[in-house]
Amino acid sequence: MVNQTQSPAASLRRGDVYFLSHGGPPTIEQYESGPYKAWQKFGRTITAEKSKPKGIVAVSAHWENEDRYGPGAAGVIVNSNTTNPLIYDFGGFPKHFYQFQFRSNADPALQAKVVDVLKKDGIPVRREDRGLDHGVWIPFKAAFGDDSPLPIVQVSLPGTSDPQASVKLGKSLSKLRDEGYAIVATGQVVHNLRDLFTGRKMPYTKPFLQAVESALSSSDSTRANEDPSLSATLDLLNSPLYKKAHPTDEHFFPLLVALGAIHPRTSGEDSGASSAGDKSDIREKIYTGVVDIGGSPAEDTGLGWGMWRWTHTRANASS
């Protein structure tokens, strides 16, 4: 039976925001790799007494609204299935990969809350009977084991290529944080599988990963009324490295959802502390690195991995 008990403090604490690189199915068996250990750290952090949310709203690179070019392209889909069956959305792996289990439930009340906030913010939304794709259950299985301690509701990415639609989705979902829910977006910082699987050198991986880290640390916004880290990350879409790191957008846009969901620092605010009336978030690095297909550290033959947490105070930080 799935254990989804909640601590009394959880309902009173604003939920955190996470971005996880989710990699591919083989990482679930690379127990000594940096990414696997980072997923475990995420699991310890999000289930700790001081940071445990009431539930998780998850957004993955592997679920996009199919209406890419129609009038509803900026809209999203909310999973209506409450048992979260697994979707084995990958091919060519050994049989046991299709026998992995990860059990979780989707709280109907949270599903309804998600739909409600999206509608109120003018985001087209519909429901679909679906399960969890590997962008969610692979890292969550490493984090939690075979059973989730928290309810999970998955929401699709918008179908449009407009990055602002993903930002808007994050901003809308951020309202659920004040009710004690966490937002977890999963994708990949560098995701060029063509180069990875053909064994080509990937000299752009480390520079783009470093550019993302720099953007997330930015204190200067190039756009009015926009958080500096979000503004700098959006600027990366125009970088010559971007299309090498991301031939398609879907693995980068979940980071924009996460950044849309954070509470930005106000002008002149110290990024190292939060005052009593301050709603700003502090970013904590869970893991960054370049890892090859076998799970080993690499220089220019692997994907770029980045995982971060945005939380209200350092007092809630995990060790």
PAZAPA-4460 file (N, C-alpha, C; in steps of 0.05 Angstrom, whole numbers, plus 32768, in hexadecimal, padded with zeros to 4 digits):
% residues 319
    n_x    n_y    n_z   ca_x   ca_y   ca_z    c_x    c_y    c_z   seq   type   mol
   8011   7FE8   8000   8000   8000   8000   8012   8019   8000     1      M     A
   800B   802D   7FF0   801A   8045   7FEE   8016   8056   8007     2      V     A
   802C   805D   8014   802B   806E   802C   802C   808B   8024     3      N     A
   8016   809A   8028   8015   80B6   8020   800C   80C7   8038     4      Q     A
   8015   80C1   8050   800F   80D1   8067   801D   80EB   8065     5      T     A
   8011   80FF   8071   801C   811A   8071   8021   8124   808D     6      Q     A
   8037   8132   8091   803C   813D   80AC   802B   8155   80B0     7      S     A
   8024   815C   80C9   8014   8174   80CE   8021   818D   80C3     8      P     A
   803C   818F   80C5   804A   81A7   80BC   8049   81AA   809E     9      A     A
   8045   8194   808F   8046   8195   8072   8031   81A8   8067    10      A     A
   8019   81A8   8073   8003   81B8   8068   8008   81D6   806D    11      S     A
   801B   81DD   807F   801F   81F9   8085   8037   8205   8077    12      L     A
   8047   81F4   806A   8060   81FE   805E   805D   8200   8040    13      R     A
   8068   8216   8035   8066   821A   8018   8077   8205   800A    14      R     A
   806C   81FA   7FF5   807A   81E4   7FE7   8092   81EF   7FD8    15      G     A
   80A6   81DD   7FD4   80BE   81E4   7FC5   80BB   81DF   7FA8    16      D     A
   80CE   81E8   7F98   80CF   81E3   7F7B   80E9   81D4   7F76    17      V     A
   80E7   81C0   7F64   80FE   81B0   7F5D   8100   81AE   7F3F    18      Y     A
   8118   81AD   7F35   811D   81A4   7F1A   8130   818D   7F1B    19      F     A
   8128   8176   7F0E   8138   815E   7F0E   813F   8157   7EF1    20      L     A
   8157   8150   7EEC   815E   8143   7ED3   8156   8126   7ED6    21      S     A
   8147   811B   7EC2   813D   8100   7EC6   814C   80EB   7EB5    22      H     A
   815D   80F3   7EA3   816D   80DF   7E94   815C   80CB   7E86    23      G     A
   8167   80B3   7E83   8159   809D   7E76   8156   8085   7E88    24      G     A
   8147   8071   7E80   8143   805A   7E91   815C   804D   7E9D    25      P     A
   8172   804B   7E8F   8189   803D   7E9B   8193   8049   7EB5    26      P     A
   818E   8063   7EB9   8198   8070   7ED1   818C   8065   7EEA    27      T     A
   8175   8058   7EE8   8167   804D   7EFF   8178   8036   7F0B    28      I     A
   818A   802B   7EFB   819B   8015   7F05   81B8   801E   7F09    29      E     A
   81BE   8037   7F05   81D9   8041   7F08   81DC   804D   7F24    30      Q     A
   81DC   803B   7F38   81D8   8042   7F54   81EF   8054   7F5F    31      Y     A
   8207   8051   7F53   821D   8061   7F5D   8222   807B   7F4D    32      E     A
   8211   8080   7F3A   8215   8098   7F2A   820C   80B1   7F39    33      S     A
   8216   80C8   7F30   820F   80E1   7F3C   81F1   80E7   7F39    34      G     A
   81E5   80E3   7F22   81C8   80E8   7F20   81B7   80D6   7F32    35      P     A
   81BD   80BD   7F34   81AD   80AB   7F45   81AF   80B5   7F62    36      Y     A
   81C7   80BB   7F6B   81CA   80C4   7F87   81BC   80DF   7F8B    37      K     A
   81BB   80F0   7F76   81AC   8109   7F78   818E   8105   7F7A    38      A     A
   8184   80F1   7F6C   8167   80EB   7F6F   8161   80E2   7F8B    39      W     A
   8173   80D2   7F97   8170   80C9   7FB2   8170   80E1   7FC6    40      Q     A
   8182   80F4   7FC0   8183   810C   7FD1   8169   811C   7FCF    41      K     A
   815F   811E   7FB6   8145   812B   7FB3   8130   811D   7FC4    42      F     A
   8130   8102   7FC3   811C   80F3   7FD3   811E   80F9   7FF1    43      G     A
   8137   80FA   7FFB   813A   8100   8017   8131   811C   801E    44      R     A
   8137   812F   800C   8130   814B   8010   8112   814F   8011    45      T     A
   8104   8145   7FFD   80E8   814B   7FFA   80D7   813D   800F    46      I     A
   80E1   8127   801A   80D2   8118   802F   80DB   811F   804B    47      T     A
   80EF   8131   804E   80F7   8139   8069   80E0   8149   8077    48      A     A
   80DF   8147   8091   80C9   8152   80A0   80C6   8170   809A    49      E     A
   80DC   817F   8097   80DB   819C   8094   80D3   81A4   8077    50      K     A
   80D4   8191   8064   80CF   8199   8049   80BB   8188   803B    51      S     A
   80AE   8175   8049   809B   8163   803C   8082   8171   8034    52      K     A
   807B   8170   801A   8063   817D   8011   804A   816B   8014    53      P     A
   8033   8177   800E   801A   8167   800F   8018   8155   7FF6    54      K     A
   8026   815C   7FE1   8025   814D   7FC8   8037   815A   7FB4    55      G     A
   803A   814D   7F9D   804C   8156   7F88   803C   815B   7F6E    56      I     A
   8040   8172   7F62   8037   8177   7F46   804F   8174   7F34    57      V     A
   804E   8160   7F22   8066   815A   7F12   8061   8162   7EF5    58      A     A
   8076   816C   7EE8   8076   8173   7ECC   808E   8166   7EBF    59      V     A
   808B   8157   7EAA   80A1   8148   7E9E   80A4   814F   7E81    60      S     A
   80BC   814C   7E77   80C2   8151   7E5A   80B4   813D   7E49    61      A     A
   80AA   8127   7E54   809F   8111   7E44   8081   8112   7E42    62      H     A
   8075   8128   7E49   8058   812C   7E44   8053   8148   7E3B    63      W     A
   804C   814B   7E22   8046   8165   7E17   8029   8164   7E0C    64      E     A
   801C   817A   7E0E   8001   817D   7E01   8004   8178   7DE4    65      N     A
   7FF4   8165   7DD9   7FF6   815D   7DBD   7FED   8173   7DAA    66      E     A
   7FDE   8186   7DB4   7FD3   819B   7DA2   7FE8   81B0   7D9D    67      D     A
   7FFD   81A9   7D8E   8015   81BA   7D8B   800F   81D3   7D7C    68      R     A
   7FFE   81D2   7D68   7FFB   81E8   7D57   7FDE   81F3   7D57    69      Y     A
   7FCD   81E7   7D66   7FB1   81F0   7D67   7FAD   8206   7D7B    70      G     A
   7F94   820E   7D7E   7F8D   8224   7D91   7F93   821D   7DAE    71      P     A
   7F95   8204   7DB4   7F9B   81FC   7DD0   7FB8   81F5   7DD6    72      G     A
   7FCA   81FE   7DC4   7FE6   81F6   7DC7   7FF2   81FF   7DE1    73      A     A
   7FE9   8216   7DEB   7FF4   8221   7E04   7FE8   8214   7E1C    74      A     A
   7FD4   8203   7E18   7FC7   81F5   7E2E   7FD6   81DC   7E37    75      G     A
   7FCC   81D0   7E4C   7FD9   81B9   7E58   7FC4   81A4   7E5E    76      V     A
   7FCD   818C   7E66   7FBC   8176   7E6D   7FC3   816D   7E89    77      I     A
   7FAF   8166   7E99   7FB3   815D   7EB4   7FAA   8140   7EB6    78      V     A
   7FBB   812F   7EC1   7FB5   8112   7EC3   7F9C   810E   7ED5    79      N     A
   7F89   80FF   7ECC   7F71   80FA   7EDC   7F72   80DF   7EE9    80      S     A
   7F85   80CE   7EE3   7F87   80B4   7EEF   7F92   80B7   7F0B    81      N     A
   7F85   80AB   7F1F   7F8D   80AE   7F3B   7FA1   8098   7F44    82      T     A
   7FA6   8084   7F33   7FB8   806E   7F3B   7FD3   8071   7F2F    83      T     A
   7FD7   8084   7F1D   7FF1   8089   7F10   7FFF   8070   7F06    84      N     A
   7FF3   8061   7EF3   8001   804B   7EE7   801A   8054   7ED8    85      P     A
   802D   8043   7ED6   8046   804A   7EC9   8044   8048   7EAA    86      L     A
   8050   805B   7E9D   8053   805B   7E80   8070   8054   7E7A    87      I     A
   8074   803E   7E6B   808F   8035   7E64   8095   8041   7E48    88      Y     A
   8099   805B   7E48   809B   806A   7E2F   80B8   806A   7E24    89      D     A
   80C2   8052   7E20   80DD   804F   7E15   80DF   8033   7E09    90      F     A
   80F2   802F   7DF7   80F4   8016   7DE9   8110   800C   7DE7    91      G     A
   8113   7FF2   7DE3   812D   7FE6   7DDE   813D   7FDF   7DF7    92      G     A
   8130   7FDE   7E0E   813E   7FD8   7E27   8138   7FBB   7E2F    93      F     A
   8148   7FB0   7E41   8142   7F95   7E4B   8127   7F92   7E57    94      P     A
   811C   7F7A   7E58   8101   7F75   7E60   80FB   7F80   7E7C    95      K     A
   810F   7F7E   7E8E   8109   7F86   7EAA   8103   7FA4   7EAD    96      H     A
   810C   7FB4   7E99   8106   7FD1   7E9B   80E8   7FD6   7E99    97      F     A
   80DA   7FC4   7E8C   80BD   7FC6   7E88   80AD   7FB9   7E9F    98      Y     A
   80BC   7FB0   7EB2   80AF   7FA3   7ECA   80B4   7FB3   7EE3    99      Q     A
   80C3   7FC9   7EE1   80C6   7FDB   7EF8   80AC   7FE5   7F02   100      F     A
   80AA   7FE8   7F1C   8091   7FF1   7F29   8097   800A   7F39   101      Q     A
   8084   801D   7F39   8085   8034   7F4A   8068   803B   7F50   102      F     A
   8060   8038   7F68   8044   803C   7F70   8040   8058   7F7C   103      R     A
   802B   8065   7F73   8023   807F   7F7E   8006   8085   7F78   104      S     A
   7FFB   8098   7F85   7FE0   80A0   7F81   7FDF   80BE   7F7A   105      N     A
   7FCA   80C6   7F6C   7FC5   80E2   7F66   7FAD   80EB   7F76   106      A     A
   7FB1   80FE   7F88   7F9B   8108   7F99   7F87   8116   7F88   107      D     A
   7F6E   810D   7F87   7F59   811B   7F76   7F56   8138   7F7E   108      P     A
   7F59   813F   7F98   7F57   815B   7FA0   7F6D   816C   7F94   109      A     A
   7F85   8161   7F92   7F9B   816F   7F86   7F97   8172   7F68   110      L     A
   7F8D   815D   7F5C   7F87   815E   7F3F   7F74   8175   7F39   111      Q     A
   7F5F   8177   7F4A   7F4B   818D   7F47   7F58   81A8   7F4C   112      A     A
   7F69   81AA   7F5F   7F77   81C4   7F65   7F88   81CC   7F4D   113      K     A
   7F96   81B9   7F41   7FA7   81C0   7F2A   7F96   81CB   7F14   114      V     A
   7F80   81BD   7F0D   7F6F   81C6   7EF8   7F64   81E2   7EFE   115      V     A
   7F5D   81E6   7F17   7F51   8200   7F1F   7F64   8217   7F1B   116      D     A
   7F7D   8214   7F25   7F90   822B   7F22   7F97   8230   7F05   117      V     A
   7F99   821B   7EF5   7F9F   821F   7ED9   7F88   822E   7ECB   118      L     A
   7F70   8226   7ED0   7F59   8234   7EC4   7F58   8251   7ECC   119      K     A
   7F5C   8256   7EE6   7F5B   8272   7EF0   7F70   8283   7EE3   120      K     A
   7F86   8277   7EDB   7F9C   8287   7ECE   7F99   8287   7EB0   121      D     A
   7F83   827D   7EA5   7F7E   827E   7E89   7F8E   826A   7E78   122      G     A
   7F97   8255   7E85   7FA6   8240   7E76   7F92   822A   7E6E   123      I     A
   7F8E   8225   7E54   7F7C   8210   7E4C   7F85   81F5   7E58   124      P     A
   7F72   81E6   7E63   7F79   81CD   7E70   7F64   81B8   7E6B   125      V     A
   7F6C   819F   7E68   7F5A   8189   7E66   7F65   8172   7E76   126      R     A
   7F55   815E   7E7B   7F5E   8146   7E8A   7F62   812F   7E78   127      R     A
   7F74   811D   7E80   7F79   8105   7E70   7F80   80EE   7E83   128      E     A
   7F75   80D7   7E7D   7F7B   80BE   7E8D   7F96   80B4   7E84   129      D     A
   7FAA   80B7   7E94   7FC5   80B1   7E8C   7FD5   80A7   7EA4   130      R     A
   7FEE   809F   7EA0   7FFF   8097   7EB6   8017   80A9   7EB8   131      G     A
   802B   80A0   7EC7   8044   80B0   7ECA   8058   80A6   7EB5   132      L     A
   8064   80B9   7EA6   8079   80B1   7E93   8093   80AE   7EA2   133      D     A
   80A8   80A5   7E93   80C1   809F   7EA0   80D0   80B8   7EA9   134      H     A
   80C8   80CF   7E9F   80D4   80E8   7EA8   80CC   80EE   7EC5   135      G     A
   80B7   80E1   7ECF   80AE   80E4   7EEB   80B7   80CB   7EFB   136      V     A
   80AE   80B3   7EF2   80B1   809D   7F03   80CE   8092   7F06   137      W     A
   80DF   8097   7EF2   80FB   808E   7EF5   8109   809C   7F0C   138      I     A
   810A   80B7   7F0C   8117   80C4   7F22   8108   80C1   7F3D   139      P     A
   80ED   80BF   7F3C   80DE   80BC   7F54   80E2   80A0   7F60   140      F     A
   80E6   808C   7F50   80EB   8071   7F5A   8106   8070   7F68   141      K     A
   811A   807E   7F5D   8134   807F   7F6A   8132   808E   7F84   142      A     A
   8121   80A3   7F84   811E   80B4   7F9C   810E   80A7   7FB2   143      A     A
   80F9   8098   7FAB   80E6   808E   7FBF   80E5   8070   7FC2   144      F     A
   80F1   8061   7FAF   80EE   8045   7FAF   80D5   803D   7F9F   145      G     A
   80C9   8027   7FA6   80B2   801D   7F96   8097   802B   7F9D   146      D     A
   8097   803A   7FB3   807E   8047   7FBB   8082   8064   7FC2   147      D     A
   8071   8075   7FB6   8074   8091   7FBC   8067   8098   7FD7   148      S     A
   8074   80A8   7FE7   8069   80B1   8000   8056   80C9   7FFC   149      P     A
   8054   80D3   7FE3   8045   80EB   7FDE   8033   80E7   7FC6   150      L     A
   801B   80F4   7FC6   800B   80F4   7FAD   8018   8103   7F97   151      P     A
   8015   80FA   7F7E   8022   8106   7F67   800D   810B   7F51   152      I     A
   800B   8124   7F48   7FFA   812B   7F31   800C   8136   7F1B   153      V     A
   800A   8129   7F03   801A   8132   7EED   800B   8145   7EDB   154      Q     A
   8018   8159   7ED1   800D   816D   7EBF   801F   816D   7EA6   155      V     A
   8014   8170   7E8F   8024   8170   7E76   8031   818C   7E72   156      S     A
   8045   818C   7E61   8050   81A5   7E57   803B   81B0   7E43   157      L     A
   803C   81CA   7E3E   802C   81D5   7E28   8036   81CA   7E0D   158      P     A
   8025   81CB   7DF9   802D   81C0   7DDF   803C   81D4   7DCE   159      G     A
   803C   81ED   7DD6   8048   8202   7DC6   8066   8203   7DCA   160      T     A
   8075   820E   7DB6   8092   8212   7DB9   8098   822D   7DC6   161      S     A
   8084   823C   7DCD   8088   8255   7DDB   8091   8250   7DF8   162      D     A
   80A9   8258   7DFF   80B3   8252   7E1A   80A2   8260   7E30   163      P     A
   8095   8276   7E29   8086   8285   7E3D   806D   8274   7E46   164      Q     A
   8064   8262   7E36   804E   8251   7E3E   8056   823E   7E55   165      A     A
   806F   8235   7E54   8079   8224   7E6A   807E   8235   7E83   166      S     A
   8087   824D   7E80   808B   825F   7E97   8070   8265   7EA3   167      V     A
   805C   826A   7E93   8041   8270   7E9D   8036   8258   7EAC   168      K     A
   803B   8240   7EA2   8032   8228   7EB0   803E   8227   7ECC   169      L     A
   8058   822D   7ECE   8065   822D   7EE8   805A   8242   7EFB   170      G     A
   8055   825A   7EF0   804A   826F   7F01   802E   8267   7F0B   171      K     A
   801F   825A   7EFB   8004   8252   7F04   8006   823C   7F19   172      S     A
   8017   8228   7F15   8019   8212   7F28   8025   821C   7F42   173      L     A
   8034   8233   7F42   8041   823D   7F5A   802C   8243   7F70   174      S     A
   8014   8249   7F68   7FFF   824F   7F7B   7FF9   8238   7F8E   175      K     A
   7FFE   8220   7F84   7FFA   8208   7F95   8010   8205   7FAA   176      L     A
   8026   8212   7FA6   803B   8211   7FBB   8031   821C   7FD5   177      R     A
   8021   8231   7FD4   8017   823D   7FED   8003   822B   7FFC   178      D     A
   7FFA   8216   7FEE   7FE9   8202   7FFB   7FF9   81EA   8004   179      E     A
   8014   81EB   8001   8025   81D6   800B   802D   81C1   7FF7   180      G     A
   8029   81C6   7FDD   8031   81B3   7FC9   804B   81BA   7FBB   181      Y     A
   805B   81A6   7FB4   8074   81AA   7FA6   8070   81A8   7F88   182      A     A
   8080   81B7   7F79   8081   81B6   7F5C   809B   81A9   7F54   183      I     A
   8099   8193   7F45   80B1   8185   7F3C   80B0   8183   7F1E   184      V     A
   80C3   8190   7F11   80C6   818E   7EF3   80DE   817E   7EEC   185      A     A
   80DB   816C   7ED8   80F1   815B   7ED0   80F7   815E   7EB2   186      T     A
   8111   815F   7EAC   8119   8161   7E90   8137   8159   7E8E   187      G     A
   8146   816A   7E81   8163   8165   7E7F   8171   817F   7E77   188      Q     A
   8188   8185   7E83   8195   819E   7E7D   81A2   819D   7E61   189      V     A
   81AD   8186   7E5A   81B7   8182   7E3F   81AC   8167   7E35   190      V     A
   819E   8167   7E1E   8190   8150   7E15   8192   814D   7DF7   191      H     A
   81A9   8142   7DEE   81AD   813D   7DD2   81B3   811F   7DCF   192      N     A
   819E   810F   7DCC   81A1   80F2   7DCB   81AE   80E9   7DB2   193      L     A
   81AA   80F7   7D9C   81B7   80F0   7D83   81D5   80EE   7D87   194      R     A
   81E0   8103   7D92   81FD   8104   7D96   8206   80F0   7DAB   195      D     A
   81F6   80ED   7DC0   81FC   80DA   7DD5   81FD   80BD   7DCB   196      L     A
   81E9   80B5   7DBC   81E7   8099   7DB4   81F9   8092   7D9C   197      F     A
   8202   80A6   7D8E   8215   80A1   7D78   8232   80A4   7D80   198      T     A
   8236   80AB   7D99   8251   80AC   7DA4   8260   80C5   7D9B   199      G     A
   8252   80D9   7D91   825F   80F2   7D89   8268   8101   7DA1   200      R     A
   827D   8111   7D9E   8285   8123   7DB3   826F   8138   7DB7   201      K     A
   826C   8141   7DD0   8258   8154   7DD7   8266   816B   7DE6   202      M     A
   8276   817B   7DD8   8286   8190   7DE5   8275   81A7   7DF0   203      P     A
   825B   81A7   7DE8   8249   81BC   7DF1   823D   81B6   7E0C   204      Y     A
   823F   819D   7E15   8230   8195   7E2E   8239   81A5   7E46   205      T     A
   8253   81A4   7E4C   825C   81B2   7E64   8258   81D0   7E62   206      K     A
   825E   81DD   7E4B   8259   81FA   7E4A   823C   8202   7E4D   207      P     A
   822A   81F2   7E42   820E   81F9   7E45   8204   81F4   7E62   208      F     A
   820E   81DF   7E6E   8207   81DA   7E8A   8211   81F1   7E9B   209      L     A
   8229   81FA   7E96   8233   8211   7EA5   8224   822A   7EA0   210      Q     A
   821A   822D   7E87   820A   8245   7E80   81EF   8244   7E8F   211      A     A
   81E3   822D   7E92   81CB   822A   7EA1   81CF   8231   7EBE   212      V     A
   81E5   8226   7ECA   81EB   822C   7EE6   81EF   824A   7EEA   213      E     A
   81FC   8257   7ED7   8201   8274   7ED9   81E7   8283   7ED7   214      S     A
   81D5   827A   7EC5   81BB   8287   7EC2   81AB   8285   7EDB   215      A     A
   81AB   826E   7EE8   819C   826A   7F00   81A6   827B   7F17   216      L     A
   81BF   8283   7F15   81CC   8294   7F2A   81CA   82B2   7F23   217      S     A
   81BE   82B9   7F0C   81BE   82D4   7F03   81AF   82E7   7F16   218      S     A
   81B9   82FF   7F18   81AB   8313   7F28   81A2   832B   7F17   219      S     A
   81A7   8329   7EFD   819F   833F   7EEB   818B   8336   7ED7   220      D     A
   8174   8342   7ED7   815E   833A   7EC4   8160   834B   7EAB   221      S     A
   815D   833E   7E94   815B   834C   7E7B   813F   8351   7E72   222      T     A
   812C   8349   7E83   810F   834E   7E7E   8102   835B   7E96   223      R     A
   80F2   836E   7E91   80E4   837D   7EA7   80D2   836A   7EB6   224      A     A
   80D2   836D   7ED0   80C0   835E   7EE2   80C3   8340   7EE0   225      N     A
   80DC   8337   7EDB   80E0   831A   7ED8   80F8   8312   7EEA   226      E     A
   80F6   82FC   7EF7   810B   82F2   7F08   8125   82EF   7EF8   227      D     A
   813C   82F8   7F03   8155   82F8   7EF4   815D   82DC   7EEA   228      P     A
   8159   82C7   7EFA   8161   82AD   7EF2   814F   82A3   7EDB   229      S     A
   8136   82A9   7EDB   8124   82A2   7EC5   812B   82B2   7EAC   230      L     A
   8130   82CB   7EAF   8138   82DC   7E98   8151   82D2   7E8B   231      S     A
   8165   82CB   7E9B   817F   82C2   7E90   817C   82A6   7E83   232      A     A
   816B   8296   7E8F   8166   827B   7E83   8158   827D   7E69   233      T     A
   8144   828F   7E67   8137   8293   7E4D   814A   829E   7E38   234      L     A
   815D   82AE   7E40   8171   82B8   7E2D   8182   82A1   7E21   235      D     A
   8185   828B   7E30   8195   8275   7E25   8188   8268   7E0C   236      L     A
   816F   826C   7E08   8161   8262   7DF1   816D   826D   7DD7   237      L     A
   817A   8284   7DD9   8186   8291   7DC2   81A4   828B   7DC0   238      N     A
   81AE   827B   7DD3   81CB   8274   7DD3   81D1   8261   7DBC   239      S     A
   81E8   8264   7DAF   81F0   8250   7D9A   81F2   8234   7DA5   240      P     A
   81F6   8231   7DBF   81F9   8217   7DCB   81DE   8209   7DCE   241      L     A
   81C8   8219   7DCF   81AF   820D   7DD7   81A5   81F7   7DC4   242      Y     A
   81A6   81FC   7DAA   819C   81E8   7D98   81AE   81CF   7D96   243      K     A
   81C7   81D2   7D9F   81D8   81BA   7DA1   81D1   81AA   7DB9   244      K     A
   81CC   81B8   7DCF   81C4   81AB   7DE8   81A8   81A0   7DE7   245      A     A
   8196   81AE   7DD7   817A   81A7   7DD6   8170   81A9   7DBA   246      H     A
   8173   8194   7DAA   8168   8194   7D8F   814A   8198   7D8F   247      P     A
   813D   8190   7DA5   8120   8196   7DA9   811E   81A2   7DC5   248      T     A
   8107   81B0   7DCA   8105   81C0   7DE2   80FB   81B2   7DFB   249      D     A
   80EE   819B   7DF8   80DE   8190   7E0D   80ED   8189   7E27   250      E     A
   8107   8183   7E24   8116   817C   7E3D   8121   8195   7E4B   251      H     A
   8120   81AC   7E3E   8129   81C5   7E4B   8112   81D4   7E57   252      F     A
   80FB   81D2   7E4B   80E4   81E2   7E54   80DA   81DC   7E70   253      F     A
   80DD   81C3   7E7A   80D6   81BF   7E97   80E5   81D1   7EAA   254      P     A
   80FE   81D8   7EA3   810D   81EB   7EB4   80FF   8206   7EB4   255      L     A
   80F3   820E   7E9E   80E4   8227   7E9D   80CB   8225   7EAF   256      L     A
   80BF   820E   7EB0   80A8   820A   7EC1   80B1   820E   7EDE   257      V     A
   80C7   8202   7EE6   80D1   8204   7F01   80D7   8222   7F08   258      A     A
   80E4   822F   7EF5   80EB   824B   7EFA   80D3   825D   7EFB   259      L     A
   80BE   8256   7EEC   80A5   8265   7EEE   8098   8262   7F09   260      G     A
   809D   824B   7F16   8090   8245   7F30   809E   8250   7F48   261      A     A
   80B6   825B   7F45   80C4   8266   7F5C   80BB   8282   7F62   262      I     A
   80BF   828A   7F7B   80BA   82A6   7F83   80D4   82B6   7F80   263      H     A
   80D4   82C9   7F6E   80ED   82D8   7F69   80F5   82EA   7F80   264      P     A
   810F   82F0   7F81   8119   8303   7F95   8110   831F   7F8C   265      R     A
   810A   8330   7F9F   8104   834C   7F98   811E   835B   7F96   266      T     A
   811D   8372   7F89   8135   8382   7F84   8143   8389   7F9E   267      S     A
   815D   8384   7F9F   816E   838B   7FB5   816D   8377   7FCB   268      G     A
   815F   8361   7FC8   815C   834D   7FDD   8175   833B   7FDE   269      E     A
   817D   8334   7FF6   8194   8322   7FFA   818C   8306   7FF2   270      D     A
   819A   82FA   7FDF   8193   82DF   7FD6   819A   82CA   7FEA   271      S     A
   81A8   82D1   8000   81B1   82BD   8013   819E   82B9   802A   272      G     A
   8189   82C8   802C   8177   82C6   8043   815B   82CE   803B   273      A     A
   8148   82C5   804C   812C   82CD   8047   8121   82DA   8061   274      S     A
   8115   82F1   805F   810A   82FE   8076   80EE   82F3   807B   275      S     A
   80E3   82FC   8092   80CA   82F1   809B   80B3   82F4   8087   276      A     A
   80B2   830C   8079   809D   8311   8067   80A4   830C   804A   277      G     A
   80BB   8301   8046   80C6   82FD   802B   80BD   82E2   801F   278      D     A
   80B4   82E2   8006   80AB   82C9   7FFA   80BF   82BE   7FE6   279      K     A
   80D7   82CA   7FE5   80EA   82C2   7FD1   80F5   82A6   7FD6   280      S     A
   80FF   8299   7FC2   810A   827E   7FC4   8129   827F   7FC1   281      D     A
   8135   826C   7FCE   8152   8268   7FCD   8157   824E   7FBD   282      I     A
   816A   8250   7FAB   8170   8238   7F9A   8186   8228   7FA8   283      R     A
   8183   820D   7FA8   8197   81FB   7FB2   819D   81E7   7F9C   284      E     A
   81B7   81E2   7F98   81BF   81CE   7F84   81BE   81B2   7F90   285      K     A
   81B0   81A0   7F82   81B0   8184   7F8A   81C6   8176   7F7C   286      I     A
   81CA   817C   7F62   81DF   816E   7F52   81E1   817C   7F37   287      Y     A
   81FA   817E   7F2E   8200   8184   7F12   8217   8174   7F08   288      T     A
   8218   816C   7EEF   822E   815D   7EE5   8229   8154   7EC8   289      G     A
   823E   814A   7EBC   823D   813E   7EA1   8241   8120   7EA5   290      V     A
   822F   8110   7E9B   822F   80F3   7EA0   822B   80E4   7E86   291      V     A
   823C   80CF   7E81   823A   80C0   7E68   8224   80AC   7E6A   292      D     A
   8220   809D   7E54   8209   808A   7E52   820B   8074   7E66   293      I     A
   8223   806E   7E71   8226   805A   7E85   8224   8063   7EA1   294      G     A
   8220   807D   7EA5   821C   8088   7EC0   8236   8093   7ECC   295      G     A
   824B   8095   7EBC   8265   809E   7EC7   8269   80BC   7EC0   296      S     A
   8278   80CA   7ED0   827E   80E6   7ECA   828C   80E9   7EAF   297      P     A
   8286   80FD   7EA0   8292   8101   7E85   8298   811E   7E80   298      A     A
   82A8   8122   7E6B   82AE   813E   7E63   829D   8147   7E4C   299      E     A
   829F   8138   7E36   8290   8140   7E1D   8283   8128   7E10   300      D     A
   827B   8114   7E1F   826D   80FD   7E14   8255   80F6   7E24   301      T     A
   8248   810A   7E30   8230   8104   7E40   821C   811A   7E41   302      G     A
   8206   8115   7E4D   81F1   8128   7E51   81F7   813B   7E68   303      L     A
   81EC   8152   7E68   81EF   8165   7E7E   81D8   8161   7E92   304      G     A
   81DF   815E   7EAB   81CC   8159   7EC1   81CC   8171   7ED4   305      W     A
   81B4   817A   7EDB   81B1   818E   7EEF   8198   8189   7F00   306      G     A
   819A   818C   7F1A   8183   8189   7F2C   8185   819E   7F41   307      M     A
   816F   81AC   7F45   816E   81C2   7F59   8154   81C2   7F68   308      W     A
   8156   81CF   7F7F   813F   81D3   7F90   813C   81F1   7F96   309      R     A
   8124   81FB   7F95   811F   8217   7F9E   810D   8215   7FB7   310      W     A
   8116   8221   7FCC   8108   821F   7FE6   8108   823B   7FF3   311      T     A
   80F7   823E   8007   80F2   8258   8012   8109   8261   8025   312      H     A
   8113   824F   8035   8128   8257   8049   813E   8242   804A   313      T     A
   8155   824B   8052   816B   8238   8055   8166   8225   806D   314      R     A
   8155   822E   807F   814F   821D   8096   8143   8202   808E   315      A     A
   8136   8201   8076   812A   81E9   806C   813C   81D9   805A   316      N     A
   8155   81E2   8057   8167   81D4   8045   816F   81B9   804F   317      A     A
   8173   81A6   803D   817C   818B   8045   819A   818C   8045   318      S     A
   81A6   8179   8054   81C3   8177   8056   81CE   8167   803E   319      S     A
***
